[in-house]
Amino acid sequence: MLGAWLTRGLVMAAVHAAAMTLLAKWSVFHPTDQTVITSVTLAVLVGVAALWSAVDGWRGKPDRGRAWFIASLVAGVVSGILYVIGRAVFVDQTGTSELGAALTGGAAFSALLVLVPAGLGLFVGSRVRRPAPEDDEPEPEDDEDDGSGSQSGQLELPEPEAEPACAPRPKPSPVSRPAGARGRRRPTVAGRSPSPRPR
């Protein structure tokens, strides 16, 4: 979180200070022709903030709204200080008397130039769909069929043979009969029928 708003605030402050210094330098040599250069400069400043914040929204960066809010405040104050220094060095030797105006009205204007396009960029970027991640791992290939119906690495068991529906059942042997059934049968003499049991 600290690195996010600090990086964005300092970068935007440097961009705004450089742009305002160039505008001040341009106004010295072209005092009557400032409309086009001022419009182009403002468009660049707005575009940088909007594009950067849109990328943050598209990537789903955590705490991106708070990061850009703090970054806009930092950019406003730091850009005012850097503008006074840049104007004193490159334009007209401005002294510290300009520092009060740069830290009030100038800082507020710079903060708005960062905050408003950043909010729009976050709104638009968060609604742009990210491409789905592609799986680099190859899918496992199925085992090749060797033509016999079995796959490699698998043991094929023989299928049990089905009994025919009309096959006669074997008669049970006397030994396989229950003991009770065997005990009830009386021994017979050859050629004679068993006599009836007395009741």
C-alpha positions, 0 to 999 in steps of 0.5 A, a space after each residue: 500500500 505504501 509503495 503504491 500511493 508513494 510511487 504514483 504520487 511522486 511520478 504524477 508530481 514530477 509530470 505535473 511540475 514538468 508540464 507547468 514549467 514548460 507552460 511557463 517557459 512557453 508563455 515567456 516566448 509566446 505570450 499571446 499563443 498559449 491556448 493550443 499548448 495549454 490544451 495539449 498539456 492538460 490532455 496529456 496530464 489527464 491521459 496519464 492519470 486515467 491510463 495508469 489508474 485504468 491499468 490498476 483497475 483492470 489488474 484488480 490491484 487491492 486498495 487502488 481507490 485509496 492509493 490514488 486518493 492519497 497519491 493525488 494529494 501527494 502529487 498536488 503538494 509535491 508538484 507545487 514545490 517542484 514547479 517553484 524550483 523548476 521555474 526558478 531554475 529554468 524560467 525567471 528566477 522565481 523566489 520563495 514568494 511564489 511558494 504560497 500560491 503553488 501550495 494552495 491553489 496550484 496544489 489543489 488544481 494539480 490534485 484534481 487533475 489527478 483525482 478525477 481522471 484516476 477515478 474514471 480510469 478505475 471505473 472503466 478499467 475494473 469493468 474490462 474483462 481480463 483474458 482467461 488464463 490458459 493452462 500450459 499443462 498438456 492433457 493426459 492422453 488415453 491409452 491406445 487400444 491394441 485392437 483386442 479390446 484391452 488397454 495397455 496396463 490393464 489385465 483382461 479377465 475372461 468373461 463367465 460363460 452363460 449357461 443355456 436356458 434349456 440345459 437339463 439339470 443333473 439329478 442329485 445323487 442319493 448321497 447328496 440327499 438330506 439325511 432325513 430323506 435317506 432315512 425314510 426310504 426302506 430297503 427292498 428285496 430284489 423283485 419284490 415291492 416293499 410291504 406297506 408300513 403298519 400304522 
